[in-house]
Amino acid sequence: MERIVSLLPSAAEIICLVGGQPEMVARSHEDDFPSTIQHLPILTAAKTTFTTSADVDRQVSEALSQGQSLYDLDVTQLKALRPTVIVTQDLCNVCSIDLVSVQRVASTMDPRPQIVTLNPTSVGEVMESITTVGLAIGRVEEAKKAREELEARIARCQNAVEEVKRGNDGSYKPKKIMFFEWTDPIYPGGHWTPEMIEIAGGVHPINEAGSPSRRVPIESVVATDSDVLIICPCGLDLEAARKEYNSMMEKEWFRKMADKATTIALVDGNQMFNRSGPRLVECTEWLVMLLHNRPEFEPTGFPWERIK
């Protein structure tokens, strides 16, 4: 029987999706979904403290410039649990504990656990992560079925958008989206987020599909002349997103954008869009709902708030 450790929120979601939850023995401090894993021991802790967006950016920049990890790992407890599989990532040193730290500890363990690294940058690669995890923990058929169901839902989104385009007799004009993954400084949505916007029939002028989220100047944000503003700060819940929106409304450039936009939405950025897991499909369905006024696509309990 496997003994599985997740050090990445999306990994925990995938492990549970394919039926591996009974074999999980520990998690990261960010692994909070599904709620049925919250009793498991926590092996990581963040070194940064959220105060304001700008201050967190400063803390992160200083730590990374000095070559420091942003997270602590409970090495003693990890070794005591004797995991057979550790699922982690090497895509973003800001989001979760870095791969090198995990590899360093694993190399001293006997028996040495298998390290599964998930680094998706697209929706397709997120789907492939499900297959990868299923193979690693002996849940191949469960992973195949879960992936097929998720891909069918994505196809349903694509079909709905195609119907809208056909209904416009070739005059379909996609809405321009400005997706705020961080608000001060501004980081637009990256990796899979622009792709999801495109699947849902929109465009994300400031960053293309597959590209990481990078700091951008205010002038570039204003130049998008966006129809839809989505505020979804990475790692922040809906209440915190609301505070970020209120802070942004104190700035004249953003007020002008907000006045011109036809739609403004706040989303829980801890749970949605910023985790490379199965709930990205829910996010894509939500985008279809938002951009095309298709309420039947809104996932039950999706954590968002409409401002405009």
C-alpha positions in Angstrom: 0.0 0.0 0.0 1.3 3.4 -1.0 2.0 6.2 1.6 1.4 9.4 -0.2 2.4 12.9 0.7 1.1 16.0 -1.2 3.2 19.2 -1.1 1.0 21.0 -3.6 -2.7 21.9 -3.3 -3.5 20.8 -6.9 -1.7 17.5 -6.3 -3.9 16.8 -3.2 -7.0 17.5 -5.3 -5.8 15.1 -8.1 -4.8 12.4 -5.6 -8.3 12.5 -4.1 -10.0 12.7 -7.5 -8.4 9.4 -8.6 -9.2 7.7 -5.3 -5.9 8.0 -3.5 -7.1 9.8 -0.4 -7.1 6.8 1.9 -3.4 6.4 1.2 -2.5 10.1 2.0 -0.4 10.4 5.1 0.4 14.2 5.1 -0.1 17.4 3.2 1.2 20.9 2.8 -0.3 23.8 4.8 -2.0 25.0 1.6 -3.7 21.7 0.9 -7.3 22.5 2.1 -9.5 20.8 -0.6 -11.3 18.6 -0.3 -12.1 19.3 3.4 -11.8 15.5 4.2 -8.0 15.8 4.1 -7.7 18.6 6.6 -7.1 16.2 9.5 -3.8 15.1 8.0 -0.4 16.3 9.4 0.9 19.5 7.8 4.6 19.4 6.7 5.1 23.0 5.4 4.8 26.5 6.6 5.1 29.9 4.8 7.9 32.2 5.8 6.0 35.2 4.4 3.1 36.9 6.2 0.3 38.6 4.2 -0.1 42.3 5.0 -0.6 44.1 1.7 0.0 42.9 -1.8 2.9 45.3 -2.2 4.6 44.2 1.0 4.2 40.5 0.2 5.9 41.2 -3.2 8.7 42.8 -1.3 9.1 39.9 1.1 9.1 37.4 -1.8 11.6 39.4 -3.9 14.0 39.8 -1.0 13.9 36.1 -0.1 14.4 34.9 -3.7 17.2 37.4 -4.4 19.0 35.8 -1.5 18.4 32.3 -2.7 16.1 31.5 0.2 13.1 29.2 0.1 9.8 30.8 0.9 8.7 27.8 2.9 9.8 25.6 5.8 9.6 21.8 5.5 9.2 19.6 8.6 12.0 17.2 7.8 11.7 15.2 11.0 8.0 14.5 10.6 8.4 13.8 6.8 11.0 11.1 7.5 9.0 9.6 10.4 6.0 9.1 8.0 8.1 7.0 5.6 6.2 8.0 2.4 6.5 6.0 -0.7 5.4 8.8 -3.0 5.8 12.6 -2.7 3.9 14.8 -5.1 5.3 18.3 -5.6 6.2 20.9 -8.3 9.0 22.9 -9.8 7.0 25.5 -11.7 6.7 28.3 -9.2 9.0 28.8 -6.1 6.5 31.4 -4.9 3.5 29.1 -4.8 4.8 26.0 -3.0 8.0 24.6 -1.6 10.7 24.3 -4.1 11.7 20.9 -5.7 15.4 21.1 -4.6 14.4 21.3 -0.9 12.2 18.2 -1.3 14.9 16.3 -3.3 17.5 17.1 -0.8 15.5 15.5 2.0 14.3 12.5 0.0 17.9 11.6 -0.9 18.6 11.0 2.8 15.6 8.7 3.3 15.6 4.9 3.3 13.7 3.7 1.6 13.9 6.6 -0.8 10.4 7.8 -1.9 9.4 8.4 -5.5 9.1 12.1 -6.2 6.4 13.0 -8.7 6.8 16.6 -10.1 3.8 18.3 -11.7 4.7 21.4 -13.8 1.8 22.0 -16.1 1.6 25.2 -18.1 -1.6 24.5 -20.1 -5.0 22.9 -19.7 -3.9 19.8 -21.6 -0.9 19.4 -19.3 -3.1 19.7 -16.3 -5.1 16.9 -17.7 -1.9 14.9 -18.2 -1.0 15.5 -14.6 -4.1 13.4 -13.6 -2.7 10.6 -15.7 0.8 11.0 -14.2 -0.5 10.9 -10.6 -2.8 7.9 -11.4 0.2 6.0 -12.7 2.4 6.9 -9.7 -0.1 5.8 -7.1 -1.6 2.8 -8.9 -4.9 4.4 -9.9 -4.5 4.2 -13.6 -8.1 3.4 -14.5 -9.6 5.8 -12.0 -7.4 8.6 -13.5 -8.4 7.7 -17.0 -12.1 7.9 -16.1 -11.7 11.2 -14.2 -9.7 12.8 -17.1 -12.3 11.7 -19.7 -15.1 13.3 -17.6 -13.2 16.6 -17.2 -12.2 16.7 -20.9 -15.9 16.2 -21.8 -16.8 19.2 -19.8 -14.2 21.3 -21.5 -15.6 20.1 -24.9 -19.0 21.2 -23.7 -17.7 24.7 -23.1 -16.1 24.8 -26.5 -19.3 23.7 -28.2 -21.3 26.3 -26.4 -18.9 29.1 -27.6 -19.0 27.7 -31.1 -22.8 27.9 -31.0 -22.6 31.6 -29.9 -20.2 32.3 -32.8 -22.4 30.7 -35.3 -25.4 32.6 -34.0 -23.6 35.9 -34.7 -23.3 35.2 -38.5 -19.5 35.7 -38.5 -19.7 39.0 -36.6 -18.6 37.5 -33.2 -16.4 39.9 -31.3 -14.6 38.3 -28.3 -14.6 40.3 -25.1 -11.3 41.6 -23.9 -10.4 40.3 -20.4 -8.0 41.8 -17.9 -7.3 39.1 -15.3 -5.5 40.3 -12.2 -3.5 37.4 -10.7 -1.9 40.0 -8.3 -2.8 43.6 -7.8 0.2 45.5 -6.5 2.4 45.2 -8.4 0.2 43.9 -11.2 0.7 40.4 -12.5 -1.9 39.3 -15.1 -3.1 35.7 -15.4 -0.5 33.4 -16.8 0.1 29.8 -18.0 -3.3 28.1 -18.4 -5.5 31.2 -17.5 -5.2 33.0 -20.9 -6.0 29.6 -22.6 -9.1 29.1 -20.5 -10.2 32.6 -21.4 -9.8 31.7 -25.1 -11.7 28.4 -24.6 -14.5 30.4 -23.1 -14.6 32.8 -26.1 -12.7 35.7 -24.8 -9.2 37.2 -25.3 -6.5 38.2 -22.8 -4.5 40.9 -24.6 -1.8 41.4 -22.0 -0.5 37.8 -21.8 -0.8 34.9 -24.1 -1.6 31.2 -23.4 1.3 29.3 -21.9 3.3 32.3 -20.8 4.0 32.7 -17.1 2.6 35.6 -15.1 5.0 38.5 -15.1 4.9 41.9 -13.6 3.5 44.5 -16.0 3.4 48.3 -15.9 0.1 50.1 -15.4 0.3 51.6 -18.8 0.1 48.1 -20.4 -2.9 47.2 -18.2 -4.8 50.4 -19.2 -3.9 49.8 -22.9 -5.8 46.5 -22.9 -9.0 48.6 -23.0 -10.7 45.6 -21.4 -14.5 44.8 -21.3 -14.2 42.5 -18.4 -12.1 42.9 -15.2 -11.5 39.8 -13.1 -9.7 40.3 -9.7 -8.5 36.9 -8.5 -5.3 37.3 -6.5 -3.3 34.2 -6.1 -3.6 32.6 -2.6 -6.2 35.1 -1.4 -9.8 34.2 -0.5 -12.9 36.2 -1.7 -12.9 38.5 1.3 -9.2 39.4 0.7 -9.9 39.9 -3.0 -12.7 42.3 -2.1 -10.2 44.3 0.0 -7.7 44.4 -2.9 -10.5 45.6 -5.2 -11.4 48.4 -2.8 -7.7 49.4 -2.6 -7.5 49.5 -6.4 -10.6 51.7 -6.6 -8.6 54.4 -4.8 -6.4 54.7 -7.9 -7.6 56.9 -10.7 -6.4 54.7 -13.5 -8.3 51.7 -12.2 -11.5 53.7 -11.6 -11.4 54.7 -15.3 -11.0 51.1 -16.3 -13.8 50.0 -14.0 -16.1 52.7 -15.3 -15.6 51.6 -18.9 -15.8 47.8 -18.2 -19.1 46.1 -18.8 -18.4 43.4 -16.2 -16.3 43.3 -13.0 -16.0 40.1 -11.0 -14.1 39.1 -7.8 -13.0 35.4 -7.4 -11.5 33.4 -4.6 -7.9 33.2 -5.9 -6.9 30.6 -3.3 -9.3 28.1 -4.6 -9.9 29.0 -8.2 -7.8 29.6 -11.3 -4.4 29.6 -9.6 -4.3 25.9 -8.8 -3.3 23.7 -11.6 -5.8 21.0 -10.7 -9.2 19.6 -11.8 -11.2 22.6 -10.7 -9.7 24.6 -13.6 -12.6 23.0 -15.5 -15.1 24.7 -13.1 -13.3 27.9 -13.8 -13.6 27.5 -17.5 -17.3 26.8 -17.1 -17.7 29.9 -14.9 -16.0 32.0 -17.7 -18.5 30.7 -20.2 -21.3 31.7 -17.8 -19.8 35.2 -17.3 -18.9 36.0 -20.9 -22.1 34.7 -22.5 -24.8 35.0 -19.9 -25.2 31.3 -19.7 -26.2 30.6 -16.0 -26.5 26.9 -16.6 -22.7 26.8 -16.8 -22.1 28.3 -13.4 -20.7 25.6 -11.1 -22.6 25.1 -7.8 -21.0 27.1 -5.0 -18.4 28.8 -7.2 -16.8 31.4 -4.9 -17.2 34.7 -6.7 -18.9 38.1 -6.4 -20.2 40.3 -9.2 -19.4 44.0 -8.8 -20.8 45.1 -12.2 
